[in-house]
Amino acid sequence: EAESSINALTILQHGYPSDHYLGIPLYENTLIRPWPESREYEFKDLSYSDRGMAVYHGWLPLYSIAASFSFFAIHPDEPHDQLQVQHGPEEFTQRTIAARIPSIIFSAVTMFLLFVAGHTLYGKDAAWAALVAGAFLNSMVWMGRQARYYSAALAMSLACGLMLWWMLQRGRWRDFFIGGIVFALLFHTNLLSFINLGLL
């Protein structure tokens, strides 16, 4: 969650998820490569391109967190010459809430899509069963509150699956148009889910 939040703060700084924050390079994974251009650091994280843009994570969840930060008037920090605490407990709480709100919104979208998918496939009883199960399953609740890409990936994957079904069953231009939009959003959320659903 801290990683996603820092990426969102770099969006507020540069307009895109950047590989530096407070003048320090970000390291997210153990996939690192030699960095001869740097005078201070021996290795560079592969999560970022040579131009310093995030390539490992989809941008939709990061931009949604950045939008939430902007709504809550949370701004990126500036580097200081001395080490110092920059935020108190109340600010920590506000930042945690702001970072998690987009996931909660994506969770609400997931619940709605579970109901629609259940109703489309099997009727009203299945729709309510899917909604209740989704609302109480521990894994769904856990994914739905993390300030990460999980909730958005779940919502977009479900939307793509539902649109695939409608493309096959109804085959209207509107289904393909909306399907194209949700597939594009899934591409910018989670690439592995996009590839799997794209193969379908």
N, C-alpha and C positions, 0 to 999 in steps of 0.2 A: 504494500500500500504506500509506503514511503517512496519507493521507486517511482510509482505512477504519479504520485503527488509532485515529486521533484520534476519529473518530465512535464507535468502540467504547468508548473511555475516557469520552466524554460520557455513554454509556449507564450506565456504572458510577457516574457522578456523579449523574445526574438520573433514570435509569430509561428514558430514551428518547434517540435521537440528537439532540443539541442543536446550535444554531448558534454557541455560544461555547465556547472552551476556554482556560483560564488567563486569563480575563477579556477575551479578544480574540475578535472575530467571525471565523468561518471563511469562507474564500473558496475555492471549489472550481472554479468555472467562470467564463467570461467573460460569462455572461448575468447582467448586473447592472442594478439599477434605482435611481433616486434614493432616498435615505434621509433625508428631512428631519427625522425624529424624533431622529436621532443628532446629538450635538453635535461628535463627532470624525470620523465617517466620512461621506463623501459618498454612497457607494453601498452597496447591500445585495445579497448573493448570492441569486439566485432558487432555489438548491437548498434553501432553507429557507422554511417558511411564516411568516406574520406572527406566529404563536405561538412561533416558534423551533424548530420540529421539522423534521427532514430529510424532504423530499418527493421529492427527485431520485433517491435510491437505495432499493432494496428493503431492508427491515429484517432479513430472515432472515440474510443473511451478516454483517451488522453485529452482531446479537445473538449469533451463533455465535462471532465473534471476542471479543466481550465476555465470553462464558462461558469461553472459553479463557484470557483474561487473568485472570479470577477464579480459575480452577483453578490457574494458575501464581502466584497471589498477587501479581499486578501491579495496582497501584492508580493512579488518576488523580493527576497532579501538582497541587500547589498553587501559586498565583502567589506570587512573591517581589518584594520592593521593588527588589532589585538583580539584574542579569543574572548568572547563574551556571550552570555545567554541573551538571545534575541527575543524570546517569547515566553510568556508565563503560562500557567496551567489553563487559564480561561481561553487563551488564544489556541493552545493545543487542542482543546475540546472543540472550538469553533472550526479549526482546520480539519479535524477528523470528521466532523459532521458534514462540512462542505464537500470533502473529497468523496464521501459515501453517498451523497444524495443522488448523483447520476445513476449509480447502481440500483438504488431503490426505485427510481423511475423506470429503468430498464426491466426491473423485476415486475413492476405493475404491467408493463407491456407484455411480458412473458405470461403472466396470469391471464390477461385478456386473450392472448393467442392460444393458450391451452384450452380455454373455454370454447373459442371459435373452432379450433381444430377438432375437439371432441364432438361438438355439435355437427360439424361438417361431415365427419367420418361415421359417427354412430348415433347421433341424436342428443336430446337434452340431458338424459341420464348420464351419458358418458361425459358430456361437457361439465356437469357439476362434479362428477367423480374426479375428473382431471384437475379441475380448479381446486378442489379440497385437498387432493393428494399433493399438488404442487405447492400449496400454501403451507403444508405441514411437514413435508419431507425435509429432514435435517440438511441434506446436501444442497437442496434448493435454497433454503434459508441462508445457509453459509455463503453460497455463491452470490446471493442477492444483496448482501450487505458489504461485500468487500470492495474497497476502492481499487478495483482492478478491471480487467477486460472480461471476466467470467460472465457477469450478468448481461452485458451487451452481446457477447458471443452467443449466449443461450437464447436471448430474444431474437437476434438476427437469424440464427440457425433455424429456430422454430418458424419464423416468418418465411424463410426460404423454402422449408419443407412444405408448409401450407401452400405457398404459391406454386410449387412444383405440382402438387396434387391438383390445384385448380387449373393449371396449364394443361395437364393431361385429361382432366374430366370435362372442363368447359371450353378450354382453348380459345378464349376471347382475347382480342388485342389488349384489352385493359389488364388481363392477367399477366401477359408477357411484359407489358410496360412496367407494372408494379413489381413483377418478379425481377426485372432488370435493375430496378432501383434498390430493392432489398439485397440482391446479390452484390451490387456495388458497395453497399454499406457493410455487408459481411466481409468483403475483401479488405475493407479498411478497419475491420475489427479483429478478425482471426483468420489467418491465411490457411491453416490446416483445415478448419471447418469449411472454408470456401472451396478448397480443392475437393474435399469429400462430397459436398453437396453439388458441386459443379460436375463431378463424374456421374452422379445420379441423373 
